[in-house]
Amino acid sequence: MKLNISKETGIIVAKGFCMGSADVVPGVSGGTMAFILGIYPRLLAAINSFDLVWLRMVMCFDVKGALTYPHFGFLLPLVAGIFAALLFFTRVVPLPSYLVTDPELVYGLFFGLIVGSIIVLLRHIPQWSIMRWVQLIFGTLLGWLVVNLVPTTTPDDAWFIFLSGALAITAMILPGISGSFILLILGKYAYIFDAIGHFRFTVIIPFALGIATGLALFSRFLEWLLRIHRQGTIMVIIGILIGSLWLIWPFQNRVYVEVRGKLQLLGSTPQLPDNIDNTVLLSVALMVAGFIVVLVIDRLSLVK
């Protein structure tokens, strides 16, 4: 019995690492990864186990109940896996730095991952109708509008870091929208992940509080929305992903500005590469690899 528990815990940690890896990538959703890995309903149920019943247990100092009522057996190893991925991709493989030094390669991988995610999500749409197409087009236009309204600069104040955390976690638990992509839109992707990698708690604490607030306010609404209007919600989400590809396309005319000694993306315009060189070939290869990885994970999740 202990062996089975250990094995299940290890699987949950691995799935958490996959989710955390996805959320470091601007454009790929940890929620999408949970959806692909077959743990999405369990994830929402675990988040929503922190309800009024649990809060009353805490207020009444019912320690045993407060520790056993929530789904800690699932959440703790999952969070451990997510945290391990965040540390790995900020300290061992610093993706935020590579976004500046090698944008074509990094965004090539991201682009493939996003396209793969779109294909996977489309496979879960059982019936197509005119309304489905309207929802898809609406989401696409909305996504395109959002990525073209990216602010050039945003404040580093605690209140905005708090807001960034709330919006990012809201996106993270949606199957299709990336929390890291929201941070990229808000101009806080490199700033937040650099702070996590270097344990700057003046940034981490308001960001974590924002995450907690976003979970408390949004998870129940999302569970209701997906229960009542599941297919329509997913179609809009897929459309937003499609619209976001405008920004994630690896070959862009990118303009950077130096802010506090660090280069920040000021703006970008998609374009085709001027010539086929090693960078272009490697970017395309990573694009294909990212696409295949998502499809393989989806296929493996169907194997019982």
Secondary structure, DSSP 8 states (H G I E B T S, - for coil): -HHHHHHHHHHHHHHHHHHHHHHHSTT--HHHHHHHHT-HHHHHHHHHTSSHHHHHHHHTT-HHHHHHSS-HHHHHHHHHHHHHHHHIIIIIS-HHHHHHHSHHHHHHHHHHHHHHHHHHHHTT-----HHHHHHHHHHHHHHHHHHTT--S----SHHHHHHHHHHHHHHHTSTT--HHHHHHHTT-HHHHHHHHHTT-HHHHHHHHHHHHHHHHHHHHHHHHHHHHSHHHHHHHHHHHHHHHHHHH-S-EEEEEEEETTEEEEEEEEE---SS--HHHHHHHHHHHHHHHHHHHHHHHHT--
